[in-house]
């Protein structure tokens, strides 16, 4: 029972941190995104879209139907270079 409660607490804390502005950047390190830009990154959940910018001055692009773990590689492929930033949004 104690192990189950510890697991539950750990998972709950992870969801809480993610929900409180801790963007879940998938493969990108996100260090280049400003705080305002990170606000669009809501984390992965069913129905989330891969969201990315090719450069710091480009517009955000949204692509649905991307499997978890593939957002950064899809963004890089579309950009033709390493994307400036990539994350999940809902």
C-alpha positions as CSV (number, residue, x, y, z in Angstrom):
1,X,0.0,0.0,0.0
2,X,2.8,2.4,0.8
3,X,4.4,1.8,-2.6
4,X,1.1,2.6,-4.3
5,X,0.7,5.8,-2.3
6,X,4.3,6.9,-3.2
7,X,3.6,6.2,-6.8
8,X,0.4,8.1,-6.8
9,X,2.0,11.0,-5.0
10,X,4.9,11.1,-7.6
11,X,2.5,11.0,-10.6
12,X,0.3,13.6,-9.0
13,X,3.2,15.9,-8.4
14,X,4.3,15.5,-12.0
15,X,0.9,16.5,-13.3
16,X,0.8,19.4,-10.9
17,X,4.2,20.7,-12.0
18,X,3.2,20.3,-15.7
19,X,-0.2,22.0,-15.1
20,X,1.4,25.0,-13.3
21,X,3.4,26.4,-16.2
22,X,6.1,23.7,-16.4
23,X,6.0,23.1,-20.2
24,X,6.6,19.6,-21.3
25,X,9.1,20.2,-24.1
26,X,9.5,16.9,-25.8
27,X,12.9,16.5,-27.5
28,X,13.9,20.2,-27.8
29,X,15.8,21.6,-24.8
30,X,13.6,24.7,-24.9
31,X,16.4,26.9,-23.7
32,X,15.9,29.3,-26.6
33,X,12.2,29.9,-26.0
34,X,11.2,33.0,-24.0
35,X,8.9,32.7,-21.0
36,X,6.1,34.1,-23.2
37,X,6.8,31.5,-25.9
38,X,6.8,28.7,-23.3
39,X,3.3,29.6,-22.3
40,X,2.0,28.0,-25.4
41,X,3.6,24.7,-24.4
42,X,0.9,22.8,-22.3
43,X,2.3,19.3,-22.3
44,X,1.2,16.1,-24.0
45,X,-2.2,14.6,-23.6
46,X,-4.5,12.8,-26.0
47,X,-5.4,15.2,-28.8
48,X,-2.3,17.4,-28.3
49,X,-0.7,18.9,-31.3
50,X,3.0,19.3,-32.1
51,X,3.7,23.0,-31.9
52,X,6.9,24.5,-33.2
53,X,8.8,27.5,-34.6
54,X,11.5,27.1,-37.2
55,X,13.2,30.4,-36.2
56,X,12.8,32.9,-33.5
57,X,11.0,35.3,-35.8
58,X,8.7,32.7,-37.5
59,X,5.1,32.0,-36.6
60,X,4.1,29.0,-34.5
61,X,3.0,26.0,-36.6
62,X,0.6,23.3,-35.3
63,X,0.6,19.8,-36.6
64,X,-1.9,17.2,-35.4
65,X,-1.5,13.4,-35.7
66,X,2.1,13.3,-34.5
67,X,3.1,10.4,-32.3
68,X,4.5,11.2,-28.8
69,X,8.3,11.3,-29.1
70,X,8.2,12.5,-32.7
71,X,7.4,16.2,-32.4
72,X,11.0,17.5,-32.6
73,X,11.8,15.3,-35.5
74,X,8.6,16.3,-37.4
75,X,9.4,19.9,-36.7
76,X,13.0,19.6,-37.9
77,X,11.8,17.8,-41.1
78,X,9.3,20.5,-41.9
79,X,11.7,23.3,-41.1
80,X,14.5,21.7,-43.1
81,X,16.8,22.4,-40.1
82,X,16.7,22.1,-36.3
83,X,13.6,23.9,-35.2
84,X,14.0,26.9,-32.9
85,X,11.5,25.3,-30.4
86,X,9.1,22.4,-30.4
87,X,6.5,21.3,-27.7
88,X,3.0,19.9,-27.2
89,X,0.0,22.2,-26.9
90,X,-3.7,21.5,-26.6
